[in-house]
Amino acid sequence: MSATYRVQLRGPASDPDNAFTFADAAAQVPYFQRLGVTHLYLSPILTAAPESTHNYDVTDPTTVNPELGGIEGFRALVETCREAGLKVVVDIVPNHVGVATPKLNAWWWDVLKRGQDSEYASYFDIDWSPDNGAEGRLGMPVLGSHEDVAALSLATDGGPGGDETVLRYYEHEFPVAEGTATEGDSPQQVHDRQHYKLMYWRDGIIDYRRFFSVNDLAGLRQEDPIVFEHTHRVLNQLIAADLIDGIRVDHPDGLADPFKYLQKLRALIGPDRWLIVEKILGVSEPLDPRLDVDGTTGYDALREFDGVFIHRPSMRALSDIAEKHTGSRWNRSAFLAAQHDLKAEVAAEELDAEIRRLARAVRNDNWSTSGDAVSAEELRDTLIELVASMPVYRADYESLSRVTSTAIAHMAIDKPHCADALDLIATALISRREANVRFAQVCGAVMAKGVEDTAFYRGSRLVSLQEVGGAPQRYGVSPAEFHLLQAERARLWPRTMTSLSTHDTKRGEDVRSRITCIAEVPEEFAALCDGIHYPDGTTCHFLLQNIIGVWPEDGAVSNSLRTRLHDYATKAMREAGLHSTWFDPNEDFERSIQDWIDELIDTPVYHAAITSFVRRIAWAGREISISKKLLQLLGPGVPDIYQGTEFHTDYLVDPDNRRKVDYAARQAALDRIGRGAIDSPDHEKLHIISTALRIRKNIDPEASYLPVMASGEKDRYMLGMMRGEDTIALVTRRPIGLKDAGGWGDTTVALPAGIWEDQLNRCRVHEGQVRLDDLFSARGQALLTRMTTSN
């Protein structure tokens, strides 16, 4: 196994012009094979809502998605892959199912119809207690107001089959339990007899565990053996038929016990199939070695590959620029304080239902005390503060056994008035019962919503660092840290995935690379910022960097790009939650920012200033992007290539990064490269990728890792690695600074004994002490393989 290629499957019901089904994937298999990957990596394949653009909202875990081609289409894709020598990796979603349209989910529909008597009631994590806020019924945040219950109506042509009595609320349908609708009853009377209660969504009564704060995704109880068996039945069948070679597990941290779940999954798929998990690690958090997995999906590696190209001495200058235009100080302590406050805000508001349920569990799990000395408000506030203080997604892994006690210790010192509540919480956690599980689940949701989905849309010192799994407060990664982490990966997790772009990244790898170049020219960036009017400093300073990341070098901003920037700005503003939110959109403010974007595009002086700045850094952004791609493809772990990124792309956050890929152009480019015609930046990137993948197949997955250091005045501008005994990758770290300084000068690198051929320039060979201006004469990267060994 040497590399994967990730494709986003999509049925025609969501967008006929952007569909990518099993058959579409099969048609591109010759290209994937020729590119040099060994595994095709598919987004979820089980049945989701027909209009889904991502398929993580699975509605029927027991069938392969007919929108994508069904089981026969999947089988045909696998057969095509096998004929080409490719293997198949699939993405599974054990944590939740989609319930936005109840009639599409037979399990959810049955629970709504039969309540606790449903055979599927135990499948979902539902609070049926009498004090759940919905009189013991399943509270659902559906109504637009308290008075909207008057909008309910009865119909006899609804439900999955279109032939049963349902309650309708505008376009929404809900089942009616048998015997609860008699002639002459009003819809409201019928509603009052159901096992569910439709609630005003602002009341925050949500009696089922969700995926983070997404009401349309209901959590599953995989800790129940029946649920595990039923939700993995199709996977079991596909494994038995030998149609799957690897599994990617979506968000296992949301489960009650990820460790036991992964043990069961490993037993199901066998010891040899590849198994990776979407585990977001804290910057200093190790992956627990007791997990029976091959590694993570690579966000930890993404932080390293991005961070090592940051010009770290510019930190103070960019902090000053951000402070000038936003009014906020952006240093390490400010980032951490902002993250803590936003996590507390998310816990208190978006995830209030989860906090209240956790608080009840804390009291229920205290066998030695009633906790009467701690009021409900004190317990809730202490839980919010403790959850906000947790530095990792969840701390109930054995390798993190002291994280929670350390957080409690610090809180007891800083907030001694919380001592009684902390005692109550600690006793409940020690019981290892419901409170312990819910605490871990809530911590992960709060971290994701508070940091990655909010704080990372507010910070604006250097937004390329604000990525899933990132640590913008550390302002990049030193070469020393980078090399130590690669060596650790080679030693402990040689089969983990490494990534540069995913379906969830907030900006694609090329956009981040260009933004990273801002760090090399802080004075010029400051001048650009000073020359632009900001209607709102925090919003505009953040957006300007993203605009720079996708602005065309020739300044020709298309209508399509203008629309994409409007859409991105709208999402960014609502995620940031400063002036507009998804719940309460501030259309006037959003329009003012969109008008500002139009002003940047249409005002000649602004347009010229941005275009000039982009021309200054764009070439260097491409250089960095190619360099980090080469390091990823040859470094420890299994590199993944996200769809389309063989060319330079201007991907922003989803759904922008799920646009249709022009594979015909990439196939044609491979043809030209094969003839030696490398005449565009896209061709250069594809040439390096295909060459690296060819060499990668000859590198043992467990090959050793050693740093390669340069000597001379520009030694820190080069980064190098050696894999095993016969492969070396060398790249340029800070291309703008190097160019401005006049090049490499007398800087050299000492190659190990033997003659080394540069695979990116096959007519060049090197040995001994090599000048970098000679090694990098054609491009800012070199891929060397040993031809002979001297005696």
N, C-alpha and C positions, 0 to 999 in steps of 0.2 A: 504494500500500500504506500503510494508516494504522494498523491494529491487528489483532492475532491473538487468538483465543479457544482456549485449550488444554483438550482433553478427554482423560480417561483411559479408554481402551477396555478392556473386560473381558468375557470370555466367560462363559456361564452355568455352565460346569463348576466354576468357582471359587466362585461364590455366585449361585444363580439369582435371588435377590432384589436383587442389586447389579450385575447385568449391564448393560453399556452397549456395544452392538454398533454396527456400521455403520448398521443400520436405526434403532437408537435415536438415533444422532447425526443421521440424516437427518430424523427426526421433529421435531427441535429447530431445524432450519435456519431456519424462519420467525422464531423468537425471536432467533437469532444475527444474522440480517439486520436485524431491527427494533432490536436493541441498538445496532448501528452498527459492528460489526467488519467487516473486509474479507476476513479469512482464517480458516478453521477449521484449527486446529493439532492434529494427531492424535498420540497416543502410538504406539509401534511397531505396525506392521500385519502383519508377517510371522509365520509360524507359530511359536508358543511352546508350552510345556507347557500342556495344557488347563486345569489348575487355577491357572495364573499369574494374579496380581493386577495385574501391571504390564507384562508382555510384553517385558521387557528380557532375558529368558532364552530367546532365539530358538533353536528346535531344528531348524528347517528354513528356511534363508534363501532357498529356491527357490520358496516358495509363499506366497500371502496367507492369513492365518490363517482356517481354516474356522470356528473358534469365534466369530469376529467377523462371519462372513458370506461369507468367501472373496472371490475376485476379482469375482464378480458383485455381491456386496453392496457392495464398495468402489466398483465402477463406478457402481452406483445412487446411492451417497452423493455421488460427485463430480458426477453429472448433476443431482442435487437442488441441490447447492451452486451449480453454474453457472447453473441457472435462476433462482436467487435473487441472482445477481451476486457470489457468494462464491468465493474460491479456496481451494486445499487445500495445506497444509504437512504433511509426514510426518516422523516421527522414525526414523532408521536407527541400527543398532547394529553397526558394523564391527569392533569390538575383540574380541568374544567371542561364544560360543554356549553354550546351556544343555546340560549333560551330567549333570544330577542323575539322570535316568532314561535310561541309555545307549540303550535300544532305541528311544527317541523321536527320537534323532539319528543318522541313517543314516551320516553321515561318521564320527562318533566310534565307533559300533558297528563299522564296517569297520576302523578303526585298531586297536581292541582285538582284533579277530579275526585280522587279517593283519599287524599290526605294521608294520615299515618297508616291507613289500611292498605295503601298502595304497596305492591311488592317492590317498588323502586324507592320508597320513602327513605330507606337506609342508604341509598346510593348517594344522596346529597347531604351536605352538612347543614341541616336545617334546625333552627331553634324553635321547638314546639312548646316551650315552657309557658305557663299561664301568664307570666310577667314579661313576655317578649315584646310588649307594646302593641300587639295586634290581637289581644284576648286569646292567645294560644293558637291563633291561626297563622298561616304563612303570610307575613307582611311583605307586600310587593310595591316598590316605589314607582307607580305608574301614573297616577292622576296629576293633572296640571294645576289643580287647586282643590281645596277641601270641598268646594261646591260641585266639582266635576263628576261626583258620583251620580248626579242628575243626568249626565250624558250617557249613562249605560242604557243599553237596549238588549232585547232578547231576539234571537233568530234561530231558525231550525235548519239552516242550510250551511252550517259551519263545521269546524273541526277538521281533522286529518282527512276524513272521507267526504266531507261536504254534506253530511246527512245527519248531524246531531245538533241538539240544542246547545247554544253557546250564549255567553254574555259578550256583547260587543261594546268596545270603547273606541269610537272612531274606527281606525283601521285595525285595531287590536282585537283578538278573539281569545276567550278563556272558556274552559269547559264548565259544564253544569253537572253537579253530582246527581246521580239517580234519585228520584223522589223529592227533589228540592224545588222543582218548578211545577206549580199547579195552576190550573186555569184561573185567571183573574189576578194572579200575583204580579206586582210591579217588578221591574228589573232590579230595583234597589232591595226589595224584599228577598228576591232570589239570591242576590249577592251576599246578603247577610247570613245565608245558610251554607255558604261555601266553605271549603277548607282553607281558602286563601282570603286575604283582605287587600283590596286595591287601596293603596295609601297615597296621600299627597307626597310627592317625591322630596319636597323640602323638609318634611318631618324627620327624615333620616331613619325611618323604621324599615330595616332590611334584614329579614330573618333567615338569610342563607349566606353562607360564605361565598365570596366572589373572587374572581381574579382581580387582585388589587381593588380598585374602586369601580370596576366595570360591571354595572348592573346586569348586562346582557350575557355575562359569562358566569355560570353557577359552578361552584367547586364540587368535586367528587371526593368520596371517601375511599381512596385506594387502600386504606388500612384494612378494609373489610374484604376478606378473601373472595366473597361472591362478586363484589364490584370489580376486583382485579381480574378475575376470570372472565367476566362478561365483557369488560372494556378491552381486554387483550385477546379475545377469542379470534378475531380476524388476524391479528399479528401472529398468533400461534399457528394458524393455518398457513400463512404466508411463509413462516419460518419452516414449517414441516414440508412445504413444497419447495424449499430452498430457493425462494425468490428474493430474499433480502440478505444483504451481506453486512449491514451495519445499521445502528439505531442512534438517532439524536433525540434526547429527551427534553422537551420543552418545560422549563420552570419547575423542576422537581422540588425546589425550596418551598413551594406553596403547599406541599403535601404534609400530612400529619407526621409521617416518619420517612423522610427521604432515604435514609440508610437502609431500612428494611424493604422499602419499595424497590430500591435498586438491587438488593440481594435477590428478591423474587424475579425481577426482570432478567437478571443475569442467568438465573437458573432456567428461565424460559427460553432465552435465545442461545444459550450454550456458552462455553468458555472462550470460543475463538472469534465470535463475531464482534466487530468493533462497537463500542458503546461509549458515547460521550454525552455530557450533560450541560445544559445551559445554566451554568453556575457562575454567578457574578461574584468574583472574589474581591475582598477589600485589598487595598494596595499592599498591605503587609500580611495578608491572610493566606496560609497555605491550603491547598486542596487536601482534605483528609485522606491519608494513604489507606485507611481502612475501607474506603469506598471501592466496590468491585467494578470500577469503570476504567476506561482508558484515558480519561481527561475531560477537559471542558471544551466549550465551543470557541474559546480563543479570545475573549475580551481582554484577558490579562495580557496576552501577547500583543494585542492591538495597542494597548497603552505603551508598551515598551518600544514597539517599532515606530510609533508616532513620536514618543517623547524624546528619543535619542537624537532626533534631528532638530530639536529646539535650540536656538541660540540663547542659552540660559543667562548670559550677562545682561540681556535686555529686559529682565524681569522688572527691575525698578522703573525703567522708562515706560514700559507698557502699563504698569500699575498707575503711574502718574497720569498717563493719557486717559485711562479709564476713569480715574477719580475726577479729573477735570471735566469730563463730559457726562458723567453719571452722578457725581456728587457722593459716591461711595468709594471707600478705600478697598482695594483688592489686593490684600496680602494673605498669607497663610491663615492667620488667625481670623481674618474677616471672612474668608471662604468657609472655614469650619463653623464659625458662629452662625453664618447665614444658613448653612445646611442644617444645623441643629434647630434653628428657629422654624425653618420651613418644614422639617420633619414633624415638629410639635404641632404646627398648624394643620398639616395633613391628618395627623392622628386625631386632633380635636374636631375636625370638620368632615372631610371626605370619608374618613374611616371611623367616625364616631360610633357607628353601629358595632363594629368589631371591638372597639375599646370597651363599650358597655357590656358586651357579651363576655369579654375577657375578665372584666371586673366581677361579674357574677360567678365565673368559674373560680376566680381567686378565693372568694368567700366560701364557695362550696367545697373547695379542696383543702380548707383549713380544718383539720379534725380536732385540734387541741384548743381552738379559740373561736368564738363567734365573730370576732373582729368588731364588736360594737363600738370600741373606742375610736375607730376610724370611720369617718362619715363617707357617704357615697361620693361626695365631691372631692374629699381628700384622696380617696383611693383612685378615682378617675384622674385627677391632676398628677398624682405620683406616677401612675402607669404611663401617662402621656410623656412626662419628663424622662422616665427611664427608657422608654422605647426610642425617644428622640436621641438619647445618649449612646445608644448601641452603635458600635463602629462597623458592624458587618450585617449582612442580610439576615442571617440567623446563626445563633451561637450554641446550638445544642449538639453540634458535632464534637466528638471527643477531643479532637485537636484544638478546640476552642473552649475547653472546659472552664477556664477562669475568666473569660471575657465578661460574662454576666455579673459575676461576683465583683470584678474590678469596677464595672460601671456602677454597681450598687454602692461600693465603697466610696467612690468619688462623690456620688450623690449624697451619701450620708454626711460627708464632710461639708459639702457646699450648702446643703439644705437640711440641717439637723431637725427641722420641724417635720420632716417626712419620715422620721425614724420608725414610728409605729406602722405606717403604711408599708414601708420597705420590709419590715419584719413579716407582715402579713403576706406580701408578695413572695418573699424568699421561701417561706414555709410552703406556700402553694406550689412553687416551682420544684421544690425538693420532693414533693409528693409524686412527681412524674406522671401526673394525670392530665385532665383536660386543660388546666391553666397553663401547664408547661408547653403543651402543643400549641395552644392558641397564641401564647406569647411569641413563640418562634415564628408562627405564620404572620402575625401582625407586624413584627419587626421587618420582615422582608418587604411587605407591602408598603410600609411607611418609608423605608429606604428608597424603593423604586420611585414612588410618587413624589417624595419630598426632595430627593436629590436629582435623579436623572430626568424626571419629568417636570421639575419646577426650577430648582436651583440652576441647573445647566442651561435653562432658557433665560436666566437673569444675569449670570456672570458674563462679563465682556472684556476681561483682560486679554485673553487670547482664546477664542472660542473653539479652535481646533482641538484643544485639550479637554473640552467638555463633551466627552463621549461615554457611552455605557462602559462601566468599569474603570473610568478615568479618575485621575486625581489632580485636578487643575491647581490645587493649592501647592503642589510640589513643583510646578512649572518645569515639566520635562523630566528626562531620565539621563543621568550621566553615563558615559561609556563604561565606567567601572560597574555601575549597577546593571546596565544592560548585559554585559558579558557574564556576570554572576548569575543572572536569571536565565540566560540561555543555557549555561552549563548545568544549572539545576534542572531545567526541562529535559535536557539530554539524558541526565542521570536518573531522574525520578519518573518523568512522564513523556517518554519518547514517542508515544502514540496519541498524545493529546492533539486537538485541532488548534491551528493558529489561523487568525482571521485579520483582514484589513477592512473589509466591508461586509455587512450583513443586511438582512431585510429590516433590521431594527436600528442600524446606525443612524445618527442624526445628520450626518454628512458623509458622503462617500470618501474613499481614500484619497482621490485626486483633489477634491475640494479642500479637504483638511491639509493636504500637502501645500497647496498654494497659500492658504491662510497662515500656515506655519512660517512661511517666508516673511510675513510681516515682522516677525521677531528679529530678522536680520536688518531691517531698515526702519527702526522705530522713529527716527527723526522725520523721515519722509512720510510715514504714516501719521505722525502728529500734525504735520503741515496739511495733509489731506483732510484730516478731521477738523482742523481749525477753519478750513475754507468751506465747510458744509454746514448749512443750517440744520439743527436738530429740533423738531417739534417736541420730542421727549427724549432726553439724553440716554436713559437706560435702555429703552427700546431700540432707538436708532443706532447707538454705538454697537449693540449686539448685531443688529441686522446688517449694518454696513460691512462688517467682516464677512458675513455670509454672501452678501452681494458681490464683494470682491472675489470670493471663492468661485463664483460662476460667471462673472462678467466676461464677455468675449474679448479677446485681445484686440480685435479690429474695431471694437466699440459698437458693432452691429447688433443691438439688442432686438431680438425678434418679438413679435406679439406673443408667441408661445412662452418665451422666457419671462416676459412681463407678467403674464398670467401665473406662471409658476412662482414667481417672486411674491405676487399678491397672496397666493394660496399659502406659501410658506410663512409669510409674515403673519397671516391670520392664525395659523396653527401656533406659531411661536408666541404671539401675544396671549393667546388663551392658555397655553401651557404655563407661561410665566405667571399669569394670574395677577398682574399688577394693576392693569386698567381694564381688562376684559377677561372673561372666563368662558368655558364651554357652557356652564350653567346660566351665566348672565352676560351674554355678549354685549359689549359696548360698541354698537355699530358706528357711532359718531367718531369715537377714538380710532377704531380700526380703519375707517374711511380716511381719517387724517393721515395715518401712516401709509396707507396705500397711495394717497395723493403725494406724499413725500417721496415714495419710490418712483412714481411717475415723474416727479420733479427732477430727481437724479438722472433719469433716463432722458428727459426731454429738454432740460435746461443746458445749453451749450457749454457753459463754464463748468458745471458739475460733471457733465458727461465727459468732457475733455480731461478733467482732473482725474476721474476714476480710470479712464482708459489709459492715461499716461502711467498711473501707478501700477495698474495691472500689467502693462507691458514691461515694467521694471522687474516684476517678480514672477511672471507666468512661466518663463523658461525654467527658472529655478524650482518652481513648484513641480514641473514635470520631472526634473532631475531627481528631486527628493522622492517623488512617487515611484519612479522606476527603481531607485536605490532601495527603498524599503520593501518593494515587491521582490527584488532579488534576494534580500536578506531573509524574507519570509519563506520563499520557495526553497532555499537551501538550508535554512536553520532547523533546529530541533523541532519535532512535532510534525503533524500532517497538515500541510498548508491547504487552505480552501480558497478557491477563486469564486467570487460572487459574480453572478451572471452579468456579462457585458463589460466587466472591468479589465478585460484584455486590451481594450482601447481606453484612452483617457476619457473619463465621464464627468459630467457635472451634476451627479446625483445629490439631491438634498434628502430630507427625511421622507419616510413613507407618507403617502403612496408614490411620491416622486421617484423613489429608487426602484419602483416596480414597473417602470415603463417597458414597453416591448423592445427587445434587443434585435438589432439588425445583424443576424448571423450570416447573411449572404455577404455583407461587406467584410466580415471577419474571415470568412472562408476565402474570399478573393484576396484578402491581405496575406493570408498564409501562402497562397499560391505565389504572390509576388515576392514574398520573403524567401520562399524556396528557390526562386530564381536569382536571389541576391539583390533584389530591388527594395531597399529600405529608404523610402523617400518621404516619410511623414512622421510626426511624433507618435501617431497611433501605431504605425508599422514598427517603430523603434521599441515601443513597449511590448508589442506582441512578439517581436523577435527575441527580446530578453526573456519573456515568459516561456515561450516554446523551447528556447535553448536551455533555460534553467530546468524545465520539467524533464527534458531529455537526460540531463546530467543527474537530476534528482533520482531517477530510477536506478542509478548505479550506487547510490549512497545507502548504506545499511541504516535502517531506522534508528538503531541504537549506536550509531557512529559517535565517536567522541567529539567534543567541542573545545576549541581553543581560540582565544582572541589572537588577532594578528595586528601588531602595532607598527606604526611608521616612525621614522626618525627624521628630525630636522625642524625647521622653523614653522612648518604648517602641518606638523604631525597630528594635531587634534582635528584637522579637517577630513581625515580619512578614518573610516571604520572598517574593520575586517574580521573575518571569521574563517577558521579552518575546520572542515568536517572530515573526520577520519584521517587518513594519511595522504589523500590524493586530491582533495578539492578545496579551493580557497575562493572566497567571495570578498571583493574589496569595493567600497563605494565612497562617494563624496558626501560629507555630512552637511556643510554649510556653503553651498555653491556661490551665493552672492558675495559673501565675505571673501572667499577665495579669489573670485574674479576681480573684485575691487582691489585686492592686495597684489594683483599682478601674477597670480598663478602659484604653482607649487614650489618654485624656487629650487633649493637644494634638497627638498624632502625626498626620502627614499623609503623603500620597504625591503626587508631581507627575506627572501624566499627560502624555504627548506631545500635541502639538496635535491638536485635533479633539474630537468628541463620542464618548464611549465608552459602549456599552450593556452592562449586566451580563447575560450570557446565563443566569445562574442565577436571576435575578430580573428578568424581561423588562420590567417597568414602571419600572426604575431606569436613569437615564443619568447620566454624570458627565463633567466636563471640568476641566482646569486642576489646581489644588491641591485635593486632596480629603482631608477628615478621615477617618481610618480608623474612628472610631466610627460614621460615617455609611455608609462603604463596607461595613463588616462588621456592619451593624445586624441583618440577617436570619440570617446564618451566618458562620462563620469563614473563608470562601473567597469569592473573586470571580473570575469569568471574563469579561474585558472584550474586546469587539471594536469596532474603530473604525467609526463610522457615517459621519462626514464628516471632511474635512481642512480646517482653516482656512487662509485665504490668508496 
